[in-house]
Amino acid sequence: MPFVLTQRRIYLLPTGQGLLFAGVLLVMLVGSVNYALNLGYALTFLLGSIAATSVLQAFRTLVGLSVDVRPAQPVFAGETATFEVKLEAPAGAYRHSVGAVFAGGPPALADCPGGGAGVMHLQVEAPRRGRLWPGRLTVFTRYPLGLVYAWSYVEPDRHGLVYPRPEHPAAPLPPAEDGTGTRERRSGGDDDFSGLRPWRTGESTHRIAWKAVARGSGLLAKQFEGESGHDLWLDWHRLPPGLSLEARLSRLARWAVDAQAAGHAFGLRLPGREIEPDTGPAHLDRVLTALALYEPQ
């Protein structure tokens, strides 16, 4: 839900340049008084009025802005998540050089046309799996002269999802199982054609047997000797007992990514949860999400 910056939530402080500018004005005023310089008075008060106007302008740059933070796309642990921040100005009010930054991250700047929006992409480190809350967002500006720093805080209710970091180097995929849970020995890979099977939604179109489609046989996928057609289960309970919790999730994440890349239908078994075998990006996302949010019973 967008958050609108109101007058009472905007703060201002002089910048280093602003303090230096105030010091110069003070010296000019003292000199004008000592030497009765009328032109000195005029220049001092002119520059002072410009400084006061810049304070008002900095304040008006933020007031009324609508701030909306979009959820980040899922990433793996150790990568950087990107949150989209949308700043929308009221109609007829062009806002220049508005910045935004999450704590500890790099800032970004955007202009917001009146009645339009400026979009920024802010990066947040994702060191561990689970839900990633970006923290407090600071919306700021130094416009127009850089003499004052105006800012406001926003607490977004959006989060990203961080998958477990895939194990490296990767362990070999587990053997497939038949319908009774018996493991089946897998052969070398995709080199030897062994027949056709129904094409599954989400599989690569490169596997479709187009000649069979042309004969009116429907969507069929080529099956190779390395794909027995039996279920490939990524089973928590079959992992080596010495692996830690995070190491187990890391290995399962690696197997899920590798199984999807190879076009295998695969399922996931976790304590208290089971995801049936399937293929495609949506299925991979379901599996990785389950791994990211897993908490031991």
N, C-alpha and C positions, 0 to 999 in steps of 0.2 A: 504494500500500500504506500503511495507517495507521501512524503513528509514535506510540509510547507514551512519555510523558515519565516518566523514572525519577528517583530521588532525586539521583543524581550529576550530572544535567544541569540542575538547577534552581539558579539563583543569586539572591542577595538583597542589596539595598543599601537604606540608609535614604533616604527622600525628604526634601525640604526641610522638610515638616511634621514628619517624624520627628526630624530634627536639632533643630528648634525645641522639640519636645516633650521631647527628652532634656535640652536646656539648661534648660528650666523645672523638670524633676525635680531637676537638680543644684542649682539655686538653692533649691528647697524643702528639699532635704536639708541644705544648708549652714545655712539659716535654722533648721531644726529642731535641728541640733546646737548652734548658738550659743545658742539661747534655750531649749533643753531642752523642746521642744514635743512631748509624746507624741502628740497628735492630728496634728501635722505629720508625725511619723514614719509614722503609720498611713496618712495620705492619700498620702504619697510612695510608700510600698511598695505600696499598693493600685493607684495609677496605673502604677507600674513593672510590676507583675504583669500588668495589662491590656495594656500595651505588649508584654511578652514573649509573651503569649498571641496577640496579633495577628500577631507574626512567625511563630509556629507555624502559625496559621490560613492565612496567605498561602502558606506553603510547601505545606500540605496541599491548598490549592485547585488547585494545578497537578499535584502528583504523581499519577501513574496516569491522567492524561488521555490519550485517544487522539485524535490529530490526523490528519485526512485532507484533502488538497487536491485538488479536482476541476479538470480541465482547463478553460480558458476557451473560450467560443465564439469562432469566428473574427471578426476585426474588420478594418477597413481601416487602413492606416498613417495615423497622426495621431489616431486615436481612442483610447479607453480600454478595455482589456480587463478583464473581471470574473472573478475566480477565486472559487469557492465553497470556503470552509473549514468543515469539519465537526468539531466538538469533541464527543467522547462521554465521559461520566463513567462510572466503575464503578457497578455496581448498588448502590443504597442510599446513594450519596454525591452530594448536591446541591452543585454548584459555582456560586458566584455571581460575576458581574462578571469574566468571563475575557475578555481582549482579545487581538487578533491584528493584526499590521501587517507589510506588506512594506516594505523599505527605501525611503524616499522617498514612500510612499503614506499615505493617511489610515487611521487605526486604526478598529476596530470592536469592539463589546462584545457579549457574549451570556451568558445563564445556561444551565447544563447540568444538567437534572434527572437524578437518579440512575437509571442504566440507560438514559437518553435522550441526546439530542444537541442541541447548539446550533449553529445555522448562521449564518455570516457571509458577506458578499459584499465582497471587497476589490478595489479598483481599481488597475490598473497601467497606466502610460502605454505606448503602442505606437508609438514614433516611426518605425520602419522595418519593411519587409516581412521575412518569414521566420518562423522559430520564435521565440516569445517566452518566455523563461525568467524567472519572476517574481523570482528571487533568494531570499535567506534570509528565512524567516518567523520573526518573534518572537512568541511566545505569552507573555502577561504578565498580572499582576493587581496591584492595590493594595488588594484586599479584606483585612480588613474596615474598617480605620480610615484607610487611606491613609498609614500611618507607614512602611511598607516597600514597595519595588518588587521583586517576584519575577518572574523571567523565565526562559525557555528558548528555545533556537534549534532550528529544524527546517529541513532542506534538502530541499524537495519535489522529486520527480522528474517533476513535471507541467509541461506547457508549453501555450501557446496558439499559434494560427496567425494571422499578420498578412498580409492580402492587400495587394498594391500599391495605393497611393492612386489612385483613378480620375482620369483627366485632366480638368481643368476650365479653360476651357470644352471641351466635348466636340467631337471631330472627327466628321464624318459617317461613318456606317457604310460599310464598303467594299461594292462591288457584289457580287452573288451570282455563283457560277460554275456552269457546267454540269458534267456528269460528266467532261469532258475537260480541265477546268481553265480553260475560256474564260469570261471575265467576261460577265455579263449585265446589261444596263441595267435598273435598278429604277425603277419609276414612283412616283407620288406617295404611296401609303400604303394605308390600310385603307378608303378610301371606296368603291371600286368592287368589287363582288362578282364573282369570276371563276370560281367553281366549288367543288367539294368534294374533299377528300382524306382519307386515313385519319388519325384522331386519334392523336396521339402521347402516350404516358404522361408526365405532368408538365405538359402544357399547361393553360392556363386553361380551365375548364369553360364560360366564356362563349362560346368559339369552337365548341362542339359544335352540330351541326345537329340540333336536337331533333326537328324534323319528320321528318327522314330516319330517326332512331332509331325514331320511332313507326311508321314504315312497315316496320320490320324490316330496315333496311339496315345495321345495325351502327353503331358509333361513327365518325362522320365529322365532320371539322372544316371550317368555312367558310374558304375561301381567297380573299384579296383580290388586286387587281391588283398591289399593292406586294409581294406574296409570290409569286415566280415558281415556287416549289417547288424551285428549284435550291439548291445548297449555299452557305451563307454561311460563308466561311473567314476566320478572324482569323489572318492570315499574317504572321509575323515578317519574312519576307524581302521583303514588299511594302511595308514601312514606309519612310519617307524615310531615306536613309543618314545624314543629319546628326543624328538623334536619339540621345541617350545611352541606355545600358542601362536605367536607371530610367525614362526618359521613354517608351521603347518598351513596357515592362511596364505603365506607367501608362495608355498609350493602349489597349493590348489589354484591360486590366481594364475600362476605360470601355466599350469596344465589347461586351465580354461582358455587362456589366450592362444596357446598352441593348438588346442583341439579345434577352436573356431577357425584359426588360420588354415588348418589342414582340411576343413570341411567336414569334420566328424560331428555326428550327433552325440551329445554328452549330457549327463545329468550330474547333480551334486547331492551328496549326502553329508549333512552336518548333524551333530547331536540335537535332536528335537525338530529337525526340518529336513525335507527332501524336495528337490526340484527335478521333475521328470526330464528325461533326455529330449533335446530339441537342438535346433541350429539357428543361426542368424544373429545379427547384432543385438536385437531386443533380448534374446535369450542370454547372450553373453552379459548384457547389462544386468539382467536379473540375478545371474550367478555372482557376478562381481559385487553387486549391491549387497547380497546376502553375506558375502565374505567380509565386506567393509563394515557392516553393522553387527557382525556376530559378537555375542557376549557369552562367555561360558556359563552354563547353568549352575 
